[in-house]
Amino acid sequence: MKKYLVTPGKKFRLKKIDPADTGDFSDDDEGKEKAKLKTEKTVENICDLQERLFAESKQALLIVLQAMDTGGKDGTIEHVMSSVNPQGCVVASFKVPTQEEASHDFLWRVHEKAPAKGYIGIFNRSHYEDVLVTRVHNMIDKKTQERRFGEINDFEKILDHNGTTIIKFFLHISKAEQRRRFQARLDDPKKRWKFKLNDLKERRHWDKYQKTFEETLESTSTSHAPWYVVPADNKWYRNYVVGKIVVNTLKKMDPKFPKLPPEVDPAKIKIR
């Protein structure tokens, strides 16, 4: 998975990652099925590790998902976190700030949603909206964006110092794949509710979004909160990569079931 890591402190360009990449799997039905089977096992591992994380209650995991429209944030949550116990997982989404949120600093509303110890927190869009959308639409200037990069890095360092491990994913799709997914939404009556005319307006800013994402990933991928650029044209491979990185991260965190206090000896206790 290292090839998808945005190396901290180094220049980065999105063109280095092919959105249609399928890694070691062949791009056919056989490769797809192999990846799906491995993903299923990975999801089971995540479930086991999450149970230990919740029981231990000494650490937390924050997963940040960013993407262009139709990039697959909802689908990633649905498939990769499908077996996670809901009582130990919290999903937060950050849209246009409310009047109250806008009256505070841009990270005010985010800190409140950071996961408590023992929990997995998922940000479906995140504090990065305030250096992406705002910059693409000239709501902030370059100087403000760069200052916010520093504030974000400091904020994530605070979380890290207090026991929260952070991994961030940019789900990387091609412009052609986005067009196909928009069309699929229009063609399917069950998915039309997802389609918004504003999505097409945002699509007109594709190149500027790509450049702004590059700047953001390059400036905010750190050792304590790394970015991974995940090829997302193929949903099955996207799920495999995200699941693999999540389970590897949880294994490094190594949560453990708490031991019984010394005064509790199961051999001497009889339940009547």
C-alpha positions in Angstrom: 0.0 0.0 0.0 3.0 2.3 0.3 2.7 3.3 -3.4 -0.5 5.1 -2.6 1.0 7.0 0.3 1.6 10.8 -0.2 5.1 11.0 1.2 5.4 13.8 3.8 7.6 16.6 2.8 7.8 15.6 -0.8 6.3 17.0 -4.0 3.2 15.1 -5.2 1.2 15.0 -8.4 -2.1 13.1 -8.8 -1.1 11.9 -12.2 1.3 9.5 -10.5 -1.7 7.4 -9.4 -3.8 5.8 -12.1 -7.5 6.0 -11.0 -8.1 2.7 -12.8 -5.2 0.9 -11.2 -6.0 -2.6 -9.8 -2.7 -3.4 -8.2 -1.8 -7.1 -8.3 -5.3 -8.1 -9.4 -6.2 -8.6 -13.1 -8.8 -6.2 -14.4 -11.4 -8.9 -15.1 -14.0 -11.0 -13.3 -11.4 -13.3 -11.9 -9.4 -10.5 -10.4 -12.5 -8.8 -9.1 -13.6 -12.0 -7.3 -10.2 -12.5 -5.7 -10.1 -9.0 -4.4 -13.7 -9.3 -3.0 -12.8 -12.5 -1.1 -9.7 -10.8 0.4 -11.8 -7.7 1.3 -14.3 -9.9 3.1 -11.5 -11.4 5.3 -10.2 -7.9 5.9 -13.6 -6.7 7.0 -13.7 -9.6 9.5 -10.3 -8.5 10.9 -11.5 -5.0 11.2 -14.5 -6.2 13.3 -12.3 -8.2 15.6 -9.8 -5.3 16.1 -12.6 -2.8 16.6 -14.0 -4.9 19.4 -10.6 -4.8 21.1 -10.3 -1.1 20.6 -13.7 -0.5 22.2 -13.0 -2.8 25.1 -9.6 -1.2 25.7 -10.9 2.4 25.5 -7.4 3.9 25.5 -7.1 4.8 21.8 -9.2 6.1 18.9 -9.0 5.8 15.1 -10.1 8.7 12.8 -10.7 7.9 9.2 -11.0 10.9 6.8 -12.6 10.4 3.4 -12.4 13.0 0.7 -13.2 12.7 -3.0 -14.7 14.5 -6.0 -18.5 14.0 -6.4 -19.4 10.3 -7.0 -15.9 9.3 -5.7 -17.4 6.6 -3.5 -17.3 7.9 0.1 -20.6 6.4 1.1 -19.9 3.1 -0.7 -16.6 2.8 1.0 -18.2 3.2 4.4 -20.9 0.8 3.5 -18.6 -2.0 2.3 -15.4 -1.6 4.4 -17.1 -0.9 7.7 -20.1 -3.3 7.2 -19.3 -5.6 10.1 -18.2 -2.9 12.6 -20.4 -2.7 15.8 -22.4 0.6 15.4 -22.0 1.4 19.1 -18.2 1.8 18.6 -18.3 3.7 15.3 -19.4 7.3 14.7 -19.8 8.9 11.2 -19.8 12.7 10.8 -20.3 14.7 7.7 -19.4 18.4 7.2 -21.4 20.4 4.8 -22.0 24.2 4.5 -21.4 25.7 7.9 -24.4 26.8 9.9 -24.6 30.3 11.1 -23.3 29.3 14.5 -20.5 27.3 13.0 -19.5 30.1 10.7 -19.2 32.5 13.7 -16.3 30.4 15.1 -13.0 29.3 13.7 -13.2 26.7 10.9 -12.0 23.9 13.1 -14.5 24.6 16.0 -17.2 22.3 14.7 -14.7 19.5 13.8 -13.0 19.0 17.1 -16.4 18.2 18.7 -16.8 15.3 16.3 -13.4 13.7 16.8 -13.8 10.2 18.1 -13.7 9.4 21.8 -11.2 6.8 23.1 -12.4 3.3 22.1 -14.2 4.5 19.0 -13.6 4.6 15.3 -14.6 7.9 13.8 -15.3 8.5 10.1 -15.4 11.9 8.5 -17.4 11.7 5.3 -16.0 15.0 4.0 -14.2 16.9 6.7 -12.3 20.0 7.8 -10.5 19.8 4.4 -13.6 21.3 2.8 -12.4 24.6 4.2 -9.2 24.5 2.2 -10.7 22.9 -0.9 -14.1 24.2 -1.9 -13.3 27.6 -0.4 -10.2 27.9 -2.4 -11.7 26.7 -5.7 -14.4 29.3 -5.4 -12.1 32.0 -4.3 -13.7 32.3 -0.9 -10.2 32.4 0.7 -6.9 33.5 -0.8 -3.7 31.5 -1.1 -2.2 33.0 2.0 -5.3 32.0 4.1 -5.2 28.5 2.6 -1.6 28.0 3.6 -2.2 29.3 7.1 -5.1 26.8 7.4 -2.8 24.0 6.2 -0.6 24.8 9.2 -3.6 25.0 11.6 -4.9 21.6 10.3 -1.5 20.0 10.8 -1.4 21.4 14.4 -5.0 20.2 15.1 -4.2 16.7 13.9 -1.1 16.6 15.9 -3.1 17.5 19.0 -5.4 14.5 18.3 -2.4 12.3 17.7 -0.8 13.3 21.0 -4.0 12.5 22.8 -4.3 8.9 21.5 -6.1 9.3 18.2 -4.5 7.6 15.2 -5.4 9.4 11.9 -5.5 8.0 8.3 -6.8 10.1 5.4 -8.0 8.8 2.1 -8.5 10.7 -1.2 -10.7 8.4 -3.4 -9.2 9.2 -6.8 -11.6 8.8 -9.8 -11.1 9.9 -13.4 -13.3 12.6 -15.0 -14.6 9.9 -17.4 -15.7 7.7 -14.6 -17.4 10.6 -12.8 -19.4 11.2 -16.0 -20.5 7.5 -16.1 -21.6 7.6 -12.5 -23.6 10.8 -12.9 -25.3 9.2 -15.9 -26.0 6.0 -13.9 -27.7 8.1 -11.2 -29.9 9.8 -13.8 -30.8 6.4 -15.5 -31.7 4.6 -12.2 -34.9 5.8 -10.6 -33.7 4.5 -7.2 -30.5 6.7 -7.4 -31.9 9.9 -8.9 -32.4 11.4 -5.5 -28.6 11.6 -5.3 -28.3 13.8 -8.3 -28.1 17.6 -8.0 -27.7 20.2 -10.7 -25.0 21.8 -8.5 -22.9 18.7 -9.0 -22.6 19.6 -12.7 -21.6 23.1 -11.8 -18.8 21.8 -9.6 -17.7 19.4 -12.4 -16.9 22.5 -14.5 -14.1 23.2 -12.0 -12.5 19.8 -12.3 -9.0 21.0 -13.2 -9.0 23.5 -10.4 -10.2 20.9 -7.9 -7.4 18.5 -9.0 -4.8 21.2 -8.5 -6.2 22.2 -5.2 -6.3 18.6 -4.0 -2.6 18.2 -5.0 -1.7 21.3 -3.0 -3.7 20.1 0.0 -2.4 16.5 0.0 1.2 17.7 -0.4 0.9 20.2 2.4 -1.0 18.1 5.0 0.3 14.5 4.6 2.3 14.1 7.8 3.9 11.2 9.7 1.1 11.5 12.3 -1.8 11.9 9.8 -0.8 10.5 6.3 -2.8 10.8 3.1 -3.4 7.9 0.8 -4.5 8.4 -2.8 -6.8 5.4 -3.5 -7.5 4.4 -7.1 -11.4 4.5 -7.1 -12.5 3.9 -10.7 -13.0 0.2 -9.7 -15.1 0.1 -6.6 -14.0 -3.4 -5.7 -10.4 -2.4 -5.7 -11.1 0.9 -3.8 -12.7 -1.2 -1.0 -9.8 -3.6 -1.0 -7.2 -0.8 -0.6 -9.0 1.1 2.1 -9.8 -2.0 4.0 -6.2 -3.2 3.8 -4.8 0.1 5.1 -7.4 0.3 7.9 -6.7 -3.2 9.2 -2.9 -2.6 9.0 -3.3 0.6 11.0 -5.4 -1.1 13.6 -2.9 -3.9 13.9 -0.1 -1.3 14.5 -2.3 0.3 17.2 -2.5 -3.2 18.8 -5.5 -2.7 21.0 -5.9 -5.3 23.8 -8.7 -6.7 25.9 -8.4 -5.3 29.4 -7.2 -7.8 32.1 -9.4 -8.5 35.1 -8.4 -6.7 38.3 -6.3 -8.7 40.7 -9.1 -9.2 43.2 -11.3 -10.9 40.6 -10.4 -14.6 40.3 -12.8 -16.4 37.8 -11.8 -19.7 39.4 -13.1 -18.6 42.8 -16.3 -16.9 41.7 -19.5 -18.9 41.5 -22.5 -17.5 39.8 -25.6 -18.6 41.7 
